[in-house]
Amino acid sequence: MSSDRASLATPSRRTLFSLAGVGLSAGLLAACGDSGTAGEADTPVVVTGCYPMEYLVAQVAGDAVSITQLAKPGADAHGVELSVQQTLEIQGAALVVQIPGLQTALDDAIASEDGDNVLDVSTVVTQLGSDGEDAHSHAEEEGEEEHDHEAGADDPHLWHDPVRMADIGDAIAERLGEVLPDSAGTFTENAATLRTTLEELDAELAEDFGAVDGSRTFITSHTAFGYLAERYDLRQVGITGVDPETEPSPSRLLELEQVVEDEGVSTIFFETTASPEVAQTLADNVGVEAAELDNLETQLREDADYPQVMRENAAALLESWA
């Protein structure tokens, strides 16, 4: 992965795109091939911006492609900055799997090109609106044809819904089949196997969450779990919204204290990629526990893949309601 090799110093975007246009592309793309991350020169490269998309590509394609994952383990995937080398690798990739609104740097790099090598997942699944703690699909409220928002206006954390993940896996298989036609059948079979795995996970989570009596409210550092809440009829309340960098106001913290009291919330959840300070302070102020949820933006442990982390998060939530 690109995060495992030393990258070039990150320039301004203006400098970055200027360099790309004055003849450095060929040389730097060759350097990408020599770095070992992209694998052999004839192995197609697929670029992903977060771990769940990397997981899907790996399950569908196996060793047929080389995957470049832009977000470093344990880092905030939203704040990815691209080097010149990474930008040129995006331009030269066989496929770029994009979640619009997740990473401004990746969105900008894609916008500067024609985008023929991009799979925009918002064309495959419906994104939820980024309208706070009780995120609902605008497609449900207004009709899917009216669901038309500028990039960044929707919740990008769609991987917390296993069924949406399965749909994206099918789309990845289709696009990779166009890149490697001889392997198209294998990709389709792998995507079908992946769908079975994800639908079994969905059924398991639905049963576990459905067995909970009473309130299923949970408070998180930022609203990264809207798709989980929507899929399994939970209520997510965020200390902040979709953007993890937003600081909560004093009035917001007072509102949250009221939610804890009214809903009987026992735990304030923070995320590995965000500072636990605000969540811990809120928990201390209201006399409840603070605990961790993995937002799955990056893979934190090699021995914990997507389905396992989804189960671990579910177990933490279920324990908080016990």
LINNOR-V313557 format. One record per run of one state. SS is the DSSP state (2 for helix, 1 for strand, 0 for the rest). FROM is the first residue (numbers start at 1). TO is the last residue. Records with the same first field share a line. If there is no record, write none. Layout:
BEGIN
SS->FROM-TO ; FROM-TO
END
This chain:
BEGIN
0->1-1 ; 5-12 ; 21-24 ; 35-43 ; 49-50 ; 70-76 ; 80-83 ; 93-94 ; 99-103 ; 112-117 ; 124-128 ; 130-137 ; 143-143 ; 147-153 ; 155-157 ; 161-161 ; 180-180 ; 211-216 ; 223-225 ; 233-234 ; 241-249 ; 264-266 ; 272-276 ; 287-288 ; 294-305 ; 322-322
2->2-4 ; 13-20 ; 25-34 ; 51-64 ; 77-79 ; 84-92 ; 104-111 ; 121-123 ; 138-142 ; 144-146 ; 158-160 ; 162-179 ; 181-210 ; 226-232 ; 250-263 ; 277-286 ; 306-321
1->44-48 ; 65-69 ; 95-98 ; 118-120 ; 129-129 ; 154-154 ; 217-222 ; 235-240 ; 267-271 ; 289-293
END
